[in-house]
Amino acid sequence: MDKNALCLSLLNGQFKAAAMRKGSIAATWERPEPLEDLAGLTAVLREAAERTRPTSRRVALVLAHPRLSHQIVEVPPTRGWAVERFLERRVQAIKPFEGLAAWSSQPALPTRNANARLVDLLPKDVVDQIGQGCAAAGMQLERIIPATAVLSAQLRELPLEKDEVALLAAVTGTTTTVVIGRRDGRVCLARVLNSTWTTQPERVAMDLTRTV
């Protein structure tokens, strides 16, 4: 990703923007009202560009969305394109929605039977809608990053022992996103809780206990 970019987060309607210049944050903006419908993305992107004045039209988006799901998938002991082809077939078989799936994967801890990946799945039409919204605002969508990937990357920053696992939880708009994994970034579980510490702290505490 270019060091000059417009970095966005859209966490279940909560929209924030940061203009990056030479790898540093130059300006930020947060939309006061939630973005409930992606049909309004173009207008919001234009306002974000107006507020932050990015020097690049490239966009990276961190996403938490009701239709974004996460599953641990066992994979054969191969690498490269063979794994990618296997995951493509597997994803289209297990997707919890109609239509084609867009997906990405992250390293996961092996199961008892095989190697594994954490797969993030989103309907392709949602990805297309985001890309079209960016294009209509004069921007180019470079990548969509699931919120789980951000948390997985944070595992590498924790002072964990080699085989120790940690649970990370983050408020993602109206939900709480949870990952459990090791310091090398490999995860063994990813969940989205339909509550937050602000709205229902007791329910979050109960769900985190169940997750552990």
DRENFI-202303 format. One record per residue: residue number from 1; residue in one letter; x, y, z of N, C-alpha, C, O in turn. Coordinates in pm, whole numbers, plus 50000, padded with zeros to 5 digits. Atoms other than C-alpha are relative to their C-alpha. Layout:
// residues N
{fifi NUM,'A',{X,Y,Z},{X,Y,Z},{X,Y,Z},{X,Y,Z}},
...
//
This chain:
// residues 212
{fifi 1,'M',{50085,49880,50000},{50000,50000,50000},{50088,50124,50000},{50186,50131,50074}},
{fifi 2,'D',{49928,49874,50006},{50124,50348,49911},{49999,50068,50137},{49899,50062,50208}},
{fifi 3,'K',{49994,49927,49873},{50242,50554,50213},{49910,50122,49998},{49878,50177,50103}},
{fifi 4,'N',{50100,49893,50013},{50011,50825,50078},{49868,49934,49961},{49855,49881,49850}},
{fifi 5,'A',{50127,50067,50026},{49655,50696,50102},{49892,50059,50090},{49921,50129,50187}},
{fifi 6,'L',{50112,49966,49913},{49311,50760,50244},{49958,49870,50069},{49907,49778,50005}},
{fifi 7,'C',{50033,50119,49923},{49259,50504,50521},{49867,50020,50070},{49845,50121,50137}},
{fifi 8,'L',{50135,49989,49946},{48902,50438,50628},{49970,49883,50092},{50027,49775,50077}},
{fifi 9,'S',{50059,50111,49925},{48724,50233,50889},{49849,50016,49995},{49795,50125,50019}},
{fifi 10,'L',{50146,50004,50002},{48359,50136,50852},{49960,49882,50087},{49958,49767,50042}},
{fifi 11,'L',{50025,50103,49900},{48263,49944,51164},{49852,49999,50035},{49807,50069,50125}},
{fifi 12,'N',{50145,50009,49979},{47895,49852,51146},{49934,50137,50000},{49852,50167,50087}},
{fifi 13,'G',{50060,49868,50017},{47805,50202,51031},{50085,50114,50053},{50068,50228,50009}},
{fifi 14,'Q',{49913,49894,49946},{48067,50396,51231},{50111,50028,49900},{50192,49940,49870}},
{fifi 15,'F',{49908,49967,50109},{48275,50580,50970},{50106,50098,50047},{50074,50203,50103}},
{fifi 16,'K',{49887,49911,49968},{48622,50732,51025},{50095,50002,49881},{50105,49905,49806}},
{fifi 17,'A',{49904,49985,50110},{48884,50860,50780},{50128,50061,50052},{50127,50146,50142}},
{fifi 18,'A',{49869,49943,49967},{49255,50934,50807},{50081,50011,49872},{50100,49912,49801}},
{fifi 19,'A',{49915,49980,50116},{49468,51087,50533},{50145,49975,50041},{50196,50037,50134}},
{fifi 20,'M',{49861,50034,49972},{49817,50935,50531},{50091,50070,49900},{50067,50067,49779}},
{fifi 21,'R',{49899,49936,50085},{50113,51132,50400},{50137,49955,50047},{50177,49979,50161}},
{fifi 22,'K',{49868,50054,49971},{50453,50967,50385},{49996,49908,50122},{50088,49907,50204}},
{fifi 23,'G',{50012,50098,49894},{50329,50701,50625},{49953,50054,50133},{49943,49977,50229}},
{fifi 24,'S',{50046,49939,49875},{50206,50944,50894},{49861,50058,49980},{49824,50097,49870}},
{fifi 25,'I',{50134,49943,50006},{49855,51065,50977},{50008,50151,49987},{50066,50218,50072}},
{fifi 26,'A',{49997,49855,50023},{49806,51413,50834},{49870,50066,50042},{49870,50183,50083}},
{fifi 27,'A',{50130,49942,49964},{49434,51465,50902},{49902,49886,50026},{49914,49779,49967}},
{fifi 28,'T',{50102,50101,49971},{49137,51274,51045},{49862,50064,49998},{49846,50185,50013}},
{fifi 29,'W',{50139,49955,49995},{48760,51298,51030},{49912,49883,50037},{49934,49771,49991}},
{fifi 30,'E',{50097,50102,49963},{48475,51104,51189},{49860,50051,49970},{49824,50162,50009}},
{fifi 31,'R',{50137,49962,50031},{48121,51113,51058},{49914,49989,50125},{49913,49884,50190}},
{fifi 32,'P',{50077,50004,49875},{47888,51204,51345},{49882,49903,49997},{49847,49846,50100}},
{fifi 33,'E',{50112,50092,50010},{47597,50995,51214},{50049,49869,49939},{50142,49870,49858}},
{fifi 34,'P',{49959,50128,50059},{47626,50624,51131},{49963,49993,49851},{49864,50051,49808}},
{fifi 35,'L',{50028,50026,50141},{47643,50519,50766},{49924,49868,49993},{49984,49761,49992}},
{fifi 36,'E',{50084,50119,49992},{47352,50278,50763},{49988,49925,49869},{49960,49805,49869}},
{fifi 37,'D',{50022,50061,50131},{47339,50211,50388},{50119,50032,49910},{50157,50148,49896}},
{fifi 38,'L',{49886,49978,50089},{47631,50162,50148},{49964,50082,49877},{50052,50132,49807}},
{fifi 39,'A',{50041,49915,50111},{47425,50345,49887},{50044,50145,50022},{50059,50220,49926}},
{fifi 40,'G',{49955,49864,49969},{47535,50663,50066},{50150,50015,50010},{50199,50121,50050}},
{fifi 41,'L',{49855,49997,49982},{47905,50576,50058},{50068,50107,49916},{50161,50173,49963}},
{fifi 42,'T',{49934,49903,50088},{47995,50799,49763},{49999,50140,50059},{50101,50208,50062}},
{fifi 43,'A',{50011,49866,49941},{47867,51116,49929},{50088,50013,50124},{50149,50117,50147}},
{fifi 44,'V',{49918,49997,49878},{48042,51026,50255},{50148,50005,49965},{50224,50075,50031}},
{fifi 45,'L',{49861,49997,50043},{48370,50960,50075},{50040,50138,49949},{50151,50185,49976}},
{fifi 46,'R',{49970,49865,50048},{48351,51297,49904},{50017,50096,50116},{50106,50182,50114}},
{fifi 47,'E',{49985,49914,49882},{48299,51466,50240},{50129,49968,50075},{50197,50059,50123}},
{fifi 48,'A',{49875,50039,49934},{48586,51265,50390},{50120,50060,49930},{50213,50108,49995}},
{fifi 49,'A',{49889,49942,50077},{48817,51379,50109},{50007,50151,50019},{50116,50209,50028}},
{fifi 50,'E',{50005,49856,49979},{48702,51737,50156},{50056,50038,50137},{50124,50140,50152}},
{fifi 51,'R',{49958,49970,49863},{48772,51721,50530},{50148,49969,50024},{50214,50038,50102}},
{fifi 52,'T',{49865,50045,49970},{49108,51543,50517},{50103,50038,49893},{50223,50035,49920}},
{fifi 53,'R',{49912,49958,50110},{49254,51657,50180},{50112,49899,49975},{50230,49935,49985}},
{fifi 54,'P',{49895,50099,50025},{49439,51331,50098},{50079,50033,49873},{50024,50090,49778}},
{fifi 55,'T',{49917,49977,50119},{49729,51352,49852},{49993,49883,49903},{50047,49890,49793}},
{fifi 56,'S',{50017,50117,50085},{49638,51010,49711},{49853,49964,49994},{49778,49988,50088}},
{fifi 57,'R',{50138,50046,50015},{49312,50870,49579},{49987,49851,50029},{49880,49793,50009}},
{fifi 58,'R',{50007,50142,49964},{49398,50517,49692},{49936,49985,50137},{49963,50061,50229}},
{fifi 59,'V',{50079,50020,49878},{49169,50381,49961},{50026,49861,50057},{50024,49761,49985}},
{fifi 60,'A',{49997,50126,49925},{49223,50111,50225},{49890,50009,50105},{49878,50109,50175}},
{fifi 61,'L',{50117,49998,49913},{48917,50017,50428},{50004,49885,50101},{50011,49768,50061}},
{fifi 62,'V',{50019,50100,49895},{48898,49834,50764},{49850,49983,50018},{49778,50081,50036}},
{fifi 63,'L',{50144,50023,50005},{48557,49669,50773},{49952,49903,50108},{50012,49797,50130}},
{fifi 64,'A',{50083,50090,49920},{48319,49520,51028},{49859,50019,49949},{49807,50131,49950}},
{fifi 65,'H',{50128,49989,50071},{47987,49442,50862},{49912,49881,50041},{49964,49772,50064}},
{fifi 66,'P',{50088,50111,49961},{47679,49232,50951},{50010,49877,49912},{49983,49766,49957}},
{fifi 67,'R',{49993,50114,50092},{47736,49013,50644},{50142,49944,49985},{50165,49852,49907}},
{fifi 68,'L',{49864,50052,49999},{48108,48961,50707},{50010,49891,50105},{49984,49915,50223}},
{fifi 69,'S',{49992,50113,49907},{48163,48618,50863},{50141,49942,50001},{50223,49972,49914}},
{fifi 70,'H',{49865,50051,49977},{48467,48425,50989},{49991,49852,50035},{49914,49813,50122}},
{fifi 71,'Q',{50001,50144,49974},{48537,48051,50982},{50141,49944,49994},{50221,49983,49909}},
{fifi 72,'I',{49876,50076,50007},{48830,47825,51060},{49981,49887,49899},{49886,49810,49908}},
{fifi 73,'V',{50010,50100,50105},{48893,47602,50757},{50127,49915,50000},{50237,49969,49993}},
{fifi 74,'E',{49886,50091,50011},{49118,47296,50753},{50048,49997,49854},{49968,49996,49761}},
{fifi 75,'V',{49942,49997,50135},{49358,47295,50455},{50100,49885,49986},{50156,49839,50084}},
{fifi 76,'P',{49905,50110,50022},{49574,47024,50295},{50144,50048,50021},{50169,50169,50021}},
{fifi 77,'P',{49860,49963,49974},{49951,47017,50361},{50074,50043,49874},{50176,49984,49838}},
{fifi 78,'T',{49936,49945,50119},{50037,47218,50050},{50015,50151,50018},{49969,50207,50117}},
{fifi 79,'R',{49977,49855,49989},{50138,47578,49982},{49963,50069,49869},{49933,50006,49767}},
{fifi 80,'G',{50016,49920,50121},{50088,47861,49737},{49864,49986,49935},{49761,49985,50002}},
{fifi 81,'W',{50124,49999,50076},{49830,47837,49460},{49912,49880,50029},{49790,49887,50015}},
{fifi 82,'A',{50081,50118,49969},{49722,47487,49561},{49907,50027,50117},{49790,49988,50114}},
{fifi 83,'V',{50084,49963,49886},{49597,47619,49895},{49894,50100,49959},{49778,50089,49999}},
{fifi 84,'E',{50096,49899,50044},{49434,47919,49728},{49885,49937,49920},{49769,49973,49940}},
{fifi 85,'R',{50105,50067,50079},{49247,47697,49481},{49908,49917,50090},{49787,49915,50073}},
{fifi 86,'F',{50081,50079,49907},{49136,47467,49763},{49905,50092,50077},{49786,50062,50090}},
{fifi 87,'L',{50083,49908,49922},{49011,47762,49970},{49888,50061,49916},{49777,50080,49965}},
{fifi 88,'E',{50103,49943,50086},{48825,47912,49674},{49882,49903,49987},{49767,49944,49999}},
{fifi 89,'R',{50108,50099,50011},{48628,47589,49627},{49929,49983,50135},{49806,49974,50140}},
{fifi 90,'R',{50059,50022,49867},{48575,47547,50002},{49913,50117,50041},{49804,50098,50096}},
{fifi 91,'V',{50075,49880,49962},{48460,47905,50055},{49864,50004,49932},{49764,50033,49996}},
{fifi 92,'Q',{50126,49994,50072},{48194,47885,49785},{49904,49892,50050},{49782,49905,50032}},
{fifi 93,'A',{50086,50107,49947},{48066,47564,49951},{49945,50033,50138},{49834,49993,50171}},
{fifi 94,'I',{50041,49978,49860},{48046,47693,50310},{49943,50139,50025},{49900,50167,50137}},
{fifi 95,'K',{50046,49863,49978},{47941,48055,50257},{49858,50001,50056},{49773,49925,50009}},
{fifi 96,'P',{50132,49999,49937},{47639,48144,50476},{49902,50095,49931},{49813,50150,49997}},
{fifi 97,'F',{50088,49908,50074},{47468,48351,50204},{49991,49954,49855},{50071,49872,49810}},
{fifi 98,'E',{50015,50031,50142},{47346,48329,49845},{50097,50083,49918},{50144,50188,49963}},
{fifi 99,'G',{49912,49925,50088},{47562,48440,49554},{50147,49971,50027},{50181,49895,50118}},
{fifi 100,'L',{49856,50022,49988},{47939,48451,49512},{50055,50065,50127},{50001,50164,50177}},
{fifi 101,'A',{49933,49946,49881},{48169,48513,49808},{50134,50061,49960},{50207,50005,49880}},
{fifi 102,'A',{49865,49946,50001},{48467,48743,49824},{50063,49961,50133},{49994,49955,50235}},
{fifi 103,'W',{49941,50051,49876},{48720,48625,50082},{50148,50034,50008},{50214,50064,49909}},
{fifi 104,'S',{49857,49994,49973},{49060,48658,50239},{50027,49901,50111},{49933,49855,50177}},
{fifi 105,'S',{49970,50096,49895},{49244,48428,50478},{50121,50045,50081},{50205,50122,50035}},
{fifi 106,'Q',{49892,49968,49906},{49478,48454,50775},{50051,49869,50059},{49979,49770,50063}},
{fifi 107,'P',{49947,50122,49937},{49708,48201,50943},{49920,49964,50125},{49883,50050,50205}},
{fifi 108,'A',{50069,50051,49881},{49534,47985,51203},{50081,49886,50059},{50163,49824,49990}},
{fifi 109,'L',{49935,50113,49936},{49658,47731,51453},{49948,49869,49942},{49829,49860,49910}},
{fifi 110,'P',{50048,50127,50054},{49642,47372,51325},{49894,49938,50089},{49896,49953,50211}},
{fifi 111,'T',{50095,50080,49924},{49348,47160,51430},{50066,49866,50036},{50184,49845,50008}},
{fifi 112,'R',{49945,50133,49968},{49394,46804,51558},{50029,49920,49874},{50111,49828,49876}},
{fifi 113,'N',{49991,50083,50121},{49365,46677,51202},{50080,50061,49886},{50129,49988,49800}},
{fifi 114,'A',{49941,49938,50120},{49517,46934,50965},{50046,50142,50030},{50016,50198,50135}},
{fifi 115,'N',{49972,49858,49995},{49664,47275,50903},{49869,50076,49980},{49769,50019,49936}},
{fifi 116,'A',{50125,49924,50007},{49409,47556,50910},{50026,50146,49964},{50136,50198,49983}},
{fifi 117,'R',{50000,49856,50027},{49330,47910,50796},{49871,50059,50056},{49767,49993,50060}},
{fifi 118,'L',{50121,49925,49966},{49089,48169,50930},{49955,50072,49874},{50028,50155,49820}},
{fifi 119,'V',{50051,49941,50123},{48873,48268,50634},{49894,50105,50035},{49801,50078,50111}},
{fifi 120,'D',{50098,49891,49986},{48685,48601,50626},{49919,50006,49870},{49976,50023,49762}},
{fifi 121,'L',{50086,50008,50118},{48386,48586,50389},{49902,50117,49996},{49846,50157,50099}},
{fifi 122,'L',{50094,49890,50021},{48176,48868,50245},{49936,49981,49863},{50005,49945,49768}},
{fifi 123,'P',{50061,50009,50133},{47920,48864,49963},{50072,50090,49899},{50103,50205,49928}},
{fifi 124,'K',{49928,49924,50101},{48091,48975,49643},{49926,50126,49961},{49988,50227,49926}},
{fifi 125,'D',{50074,49880,50040},{47809,49217,49569},{50022,50115,50100},{50013,50232,50062}},
{fifi 126,'V',{49968,49895,49903},{47892,49405,49893},{50136,50062,49966},{50153,50184,49971}},
{fifi 127,'V',{49869,49950,50041},{48257,49432,49784},{49987,50087,49875},{50048,50193,49867}},
{fifi 128,'D',{50020,49923,50123},{48145,49550,49439},{49935,50135,50030},{49972,50236,49970}},
{fifi 129,'Q',{50066,49875,49966},{47918,49812,49595},{50098,50099,50063},{50092,50219,50034}},
{fifi 130,'I',{49899,49913,49940},{48206,49948,49803},{50094,50054,49893},{50127,50172,49891}},
{fifi 131,'G',{49911,49956,50107},{48433,49957,49498},{49936,50102,49909},{50000,50199,49869}},
{fifi 132,'Q',{50071,49905,50085},{48171,50133,49290},{49980,50134,50070},{49987,50239,50006}},
{fifi 133,'G',{50014,49876,49924},{48111,50387,49568},{50128,50079,50000},{50125,50202,49989}},
{fifi 134,'C',{49870,49933,50004},{48482,50464,49576},{50024,50062,49861},{50065,50177,49850}},
{fifi 135,'A',{49977,49951,50135},{48502,50496,49197},{49915,50122,49969},{49961,50216,49904}},
{fifi 136,'A',{50089,49885,50025},{48203,50731,49186},{50048,50125,50072},{50016,50237,50031}},
{fifi 137,'A',{49944,49886,49927},{48383,50953,49439},{50138,50039,49948},{50204,50126,50004}},
{fifi 138,'G',{49871,49970,50058},{48694,50957,49220},{50116,49934,50071},{50229,49983,50064}},
{fifi 139,'M',{49896,50068,49924},{48888,50712,49437},{50014,49856,49953},{49928,49803,49882}},
{fifi 140,'Q',{49972,50137,50040},{49040,50368,49389},{50012,49913,50123},{50100,49934,50207}},
{fifi 141,'L',{49996,50092,49887},{48969,50090,49637},{50116,49903,49981},{50118,49826,49885}},
{fifi 142,'E',{49883,50087,50009},{49299,49910,49701},{49979,49871,50078},{50016,49764,50030}},
{fifi 143,'R',{50019,50122,49920},{49201,49669,49977},{49893,50021,50106},{49869,50132,50152}},
{fifi 144,'I',{50092,50004,49886},{48939,49575,50234},{50064,49910,50105},{50100,49797,50075}},
{fifi 145,'I',{49933,50073,49893},{49083,49462,50566},{49897,49966,50108},{49842,50057,50170}},
{fifi 146,'P',{50094,50035,49893},{48857,49265,50804},{50054,50044,50136},{50175,50044,50158}},
{fifi 147,'A',{49958,49959,49866},{48863,49389,51163},{50077,49890,50072},{50164,49918,50154}},
{fifi 148,'T',{49928,50112,49939},{48979,49041,51265},{50148,50002,49963},{50232,49963,50045}},
{fifi 149,'A',{49860,49995,50043},{49300,49092,51064},{50077,50104,50078},{50196,50085,50107}},
{fifi 150,'V',{49935,49895,49919},{49377,49411,51257},{50033,49944,50138},{50142,49967,50190}},
{fifi 151,'L',{49976,50058,49868},{49339,49226,51587},{50108,49890,49994},{50191,49880,50084}},
{fifi 152,'S',{49898,50104,50015},{49547,48932,51461},{50140,50061,49993},{50234,50008,50051}},
{fifi 153,'A',{49870,49932,50009},{49829,49172,51376},{50044,50051,50136},{50164,50053,50165}},
{fifi 154,'Q',{49966,49950,49868},{49813,49313,51729},{50053,49890,50091},{50125,49919,50187}},
{fifi 155,'L',{49946,50110,49920},{49887,48968,51872},{50152,50000,49999},{50216,49963,50098}},
{fifi 156,'R',{49855,50000,50012},{50243,49010,51746},{50066,50105,50089},{50187,50099,50114}},
{fifi 157,'E',{49946,49893,49915},{50285,49317,51968},{49994,49965,50148},{50047,50039,50231}},
{fifi 158,'L',{50017,50035,49860},{50199,49135,52291},{50120,49921,50053},{50179,49842,49979}},
{fifi 159,'P',{49886,50072,49941},{50469,49004,52529},{49960,49859,50044},{49960,49828,50163}},
{fifi 160,'L',{50046,50135,49971},{50351,48642,52506},{50116,49901,49994},{50212,49920,49919}},
{fifi 161,'E',{49908,50111,50014},{50548,48325,52565},{49967,49922,49873},{49862,49942,49811}},
{fifi 162,'K',{50012,50068,50129},{50594,48090,52270},{49865,49932,49981},{49801,49951,49878}},
{fifi 163,'D',{50124,50077,50015},{50291,47866,52333},{49882,50063,50073},{49776,50001,50085}},
{fifi 164,'E',{50107,49932,49927},{50083,48118,52528},{49900,50059,49901},{49937,50104,49793}},
{fifi 165,'V',{50103,49939,50084},{49752,48237,52383},{49940,50121,50072},{49943,50130,50195}},
{fifi 166,'A',{50063,49879,49945},{49576,48570,52432},{49868,50025,49930},{49849,49988,49815}},
{fifi 167,'L',{50128,49957,50056},{49226,48701,52378},{50003,50151,49983},{50034,50225,50077}},
{fifi 168,'L',{50011,49857,50027},{49186,49041,52214},{49855,50030,49959},{49796,49958,49879}},
{fifi 169,'A',{50137,49959,50034},{48850,49220,52195},{50000,50149,49972},{50065,50226,50041}},
{fifi 170,'A',{50008,49860,50038},{48768,49549,52027},{49857,50037,49965},{49785,49959,49903}},
{fifi 171,'V',{50132,49950,50038},{48453,49754,51994},{50003,50036,49853},{50086,50116,49809}},
{fifi 172,'T',{50009,49974,50143},{48357,49758,51627},{49860,50053,49969},{49774,49981,49918}},
{fifi 173,'G',{50132,49939,50017},{48066,49999,51611},{49903,49947,50104},{49923,49968,50223}},
{fifi 174,'T',{50102,50054,49910},{47764,49825,51760},{50031,49857,50044},{49950,49795,50114}},
{fifi 175,'T',{49962,50136,49964},{47948,49492,51801},{50137,50000,50068},{50205,50102,50075}},
{fifi 176,'T',{49865,50021,49946},{48258,49353,51972},{50063,49885,49923},{50007,49776,49916}},
{fifi 177,'T',{49929,50103,50076},{48508,49160,51760},{50108,49939,50088},{50183,50010,50155}},
{fifi 178,'V',{49910,50074,49911},{48712,48892,51936},{50087,49905,49919},{50038,49837,49828}},
{fifi 179,'V',{49912,50105,50054},{49017,48688,51833},{50081,49941,50116},{50113,50010,50213}},
{fifi 180,'I',{49910,50067,49907},{49220,48435,52029},{50112,49939,49917},{50087,49870,49818}},
{fifi 181,'G',{49889,50055,50077},{49569,48346,51911},{50132,50016,50071},{50137,50056,50187}},
{fifi 182,'R',{49865,49997,49947},{49944,48332,51964},{50076,50122,49947},{50027,50196,49862}},
{fifi 183,'R',{49922,49880,50031},{50219,48592,51933},{50048,50004,49854},{50088,50109,49805}},
{fifi 184,'D',{49963,50000,50142},{50300,48480,51575},{49885,50042,49910},{49897,50040,49787}},
{fifi 185,'G',{50115,49954,50078},{49957,48607,51467},{49903,49891,49961},{49796,49922,49908}},
{fifi 186,'R',{50094,50108,50034},{49800,48263,51418},{49887,49996,50102},{49910,50006,50223}},
{fifi 187,'V',{50116,49997,49912},{49449,48249,51558},{49937,49862,50009},{49952,49779,49920}},
{fifi 188,'C',{50076,50125,49988},{49239,47963,51687},{49850,50027,50003},{49770,49934,49998}},
{fifi 189,'L',{50142,49968,49996},{48909,48150,51703},{49979,50148,49968},{50060,50232,50006}},
{fifi 190,'A',{50043,49862,50024},{48737,48466,51577},{49849,50004,50014},{49778,49920,49958}},
{fifi 191,'R',{50144,49988,49977},{48391,48580,51689},{49960,50147,49994},{50042,50236,50015}},
{fifi 192,'V',{50058,49867,49990},{48166,48883,51664},{49883,49992,50097},{49789,49915,50076}},
{fifi 193,'L',{50105,49996,49901},{47949,48959,51967},{49906,50116,49969},{49952,50227,49938}},
{fifi 194,'N',{50098,49897,50036},{47629,49155,51906},{49968,50094,50117},{49852,50124,50144}},
{fifi 195,'S',{50016,49905,49889},{47685,49389,52202},{50137,50061,50029},{50238,50014,49978}},
{fifi 196,'T',{49875,49933,49965},{47949,49623,52348},{50003,50028,50149},{49902,50014,50218}},
{fifi 197,'W',{49988,49964,49859},{48082,49728,52688},{49915,50121,50036},{49872,50136,50151}},
{fifi 198,'T',{50079,49880,49974},{47894,50055,52653},{49852,49968,50012},{49782,50024,50097}},
{fifi 199,'T',{50144,50026,50005},{47553,49908,52574},{49956,49887,50093},{49855,49899,50162}},
{fifi 200,'Q',{50038,50117,49920},{47548,49568,52749},{50125,49935,50060},{50165,49827,50017}},
{fifi 201,'P',{49873,50053,49946},{47862,49513,52961},{49986,49860,50060},{50077,49779,50046}},
{fifi 202,'E',{50017,50132,49939},{47719,49213,53148},{49994,49890,49893},{50051,49783,49910}},
{fifi 203,'R',{50010,50099,50107},{47634,49033,52824},{50136,49978,49935},{50171,49865,49902}},
{fifi 204,'V',{49866,50015,50059},{47981,49103,52680},{50087,49914,50091},{50156,49823,50045}},
{fifi 205,'A',{49919,50077,49905},{48146,48969,52996},{49962,49852,49995},{50049,49766,49998}},
{fifi 206,'M',{50046,50139,50007},{47931,48653,52977},{50046,49934,49871},{50092,49820,49874}},
{fifi 207,'D',{49960,50057,50127},{48005,48600,52608},{50152,49978,49992},{50196,49879,49933}},
{fifi 208,'L',{49855,50020,49999},{48380,48648,52660},{50038,49880,50086},{50129,49805,50051}},
{fifi 209,'T',{49974,50117,49916},{48374,48393,52940},{49968,49872,49924},{50045,49775,49930}},
{fifi 210,'R',{50036,50117,50080},{48195,48146,52714},{50101,49975,49889},{50133,49861,49857}},
{fifi 211,'T',{49902,50013,50106},{48443,48217,52437},{50128,49935,50050},{50184,49847,49985}},
{fifi 212,'V',{49879,50058,49941},{48738,48139,52664},{49979,49851,50030},{50070,49785,50081}},
//
